[in-house]
Amino acid sequence: MKKVRFTVLIATVAFFFAALAEAAIFPEIKLNGMDSIAIVNPDDPENNLTIKLDVAGESANNVDWWLLYESDEEGLMSLNCLTMKWEKGVKPMGQWNLKSQPITSIPTTGLNFPAVESGSAVFFFGIDLIANGQFDYRSTIYQYVVANCRRDCSIAKLEKFEDFGLTGNFGMTVRLESLPKGALFLSGQTMTYIPAAPNGPWDDASVYILQELNSELGYIKFQWWNGIPFEFSYGAGKTWFNPACSSFKYPVNAEKGKQHLMVIPGTKKTCPMAEINDCYVKSIRYLGNDKFRVYINFDKLPIRDYQKLFAKGMDITKKLDWSFFAVTDSFPCYYFEFTWPKGTGIFGFSFGVTKHDGIEEWIDPKLSTFYNTDYLAFDPDSYRK
């Protein structure tokens, strides 16, 4: 598989960013809502591939578009959009006129996963800008998602059904075959956990409900940070699941009886505006006319969704009294803006989140290189250009 995949990827990756700069086209592919790696049961009739194509004002007319997958057993396969079956080789599904309407999705719920009984498969969705019914790698723009079909003894499926940016709502199907009959239970890290404190805390009952689907499978819904490890254990009756057989056991080299399970749901995305090496402040931009923009980082706070972010700082219109500033969520970038005339002096600010229980939690300014007494501060004049 690697030889074939690398032949395609190495040939195209050199042209990807050049093509993307010239054509504002952004393909997206997800498997069970996951956009990087999805844990799947290949026999599950609810496996769902979705694709999306954002053309962002692109002026081109027709393009070739294609959906591929690659596995160890079959090599590269293409989806035939008429039969909805996989065929050998790289074959465009057809042509699409970008001026009509963007591709949003195709009916791939329950799509067959041939020859992926174990191991992994990579699904590619992309277009090439030369609409001739052939695969033109020099004009290819694509994205991919990996289907992990390990048939693990613990986790059968991991899916995302809602994405908040930093966090998401996930569903996980776990196997119960090795457990005795009895009431199901689960213990795992909670949203009071933050990435800066990776060892806790855990909750035994009040947050998580492990629901029995049938005698072999259980299901849990949980919210977590995209791309951050989630640690948990589960059991039935009075017996905990033994993670020794699982490829998701953690820590991998721990002594017997001291392991639990760990998955990484979603994909962590980072803001490209990050030229400042600080845990809270990623970039400060001068916009002209005495206006500044500060890109700030929330991943050290227990954030659940976009609606609970706030920033507060000195307000020039209120004789430097503090006011709240609107935080713009252009995920994965978050920022606020303020006006500061030249020669005014130091600008002080802070930010935080409103937690699920309604209580505000502010950053710890002492962790930042911008620390100034009880808040963050900098001289905006030093960022004027």
Secondary structure, 3 states (H helix, E strand, C coil): CHHHHHHHHHHHHHHHHHHHHHCCCEEEEEECCECCEEECCCCCCCCEEEEEEECCCCCCCEEEEEEEEEECCCEEEEEECCCCEEEECCCCCEEEECCCCCCCCCCEECCCCCCCCCCEEEEEEEEECCCCCCCCHHHEEEEEEEEECCCCCCEEEEEEEEECCCEEEEEEEEECCCCCCCCEEEEEECCCCCCCCCCCCEECCCCCCCEECCCCEEEEEEEEECCCCEEEEEEECCEECCHHHCCCEECCCCCCCCCEEEECCCCCCCCCCCCCCCCCEEEEEEEECCEEEEEECCCCCCCCCHHHEEEEEECHHHCCCEEEECCEEECCEEEEEEECCCCCCCEEEEEEEECCCCCEEECCHHHCCCEECCEEEECHHHHCC
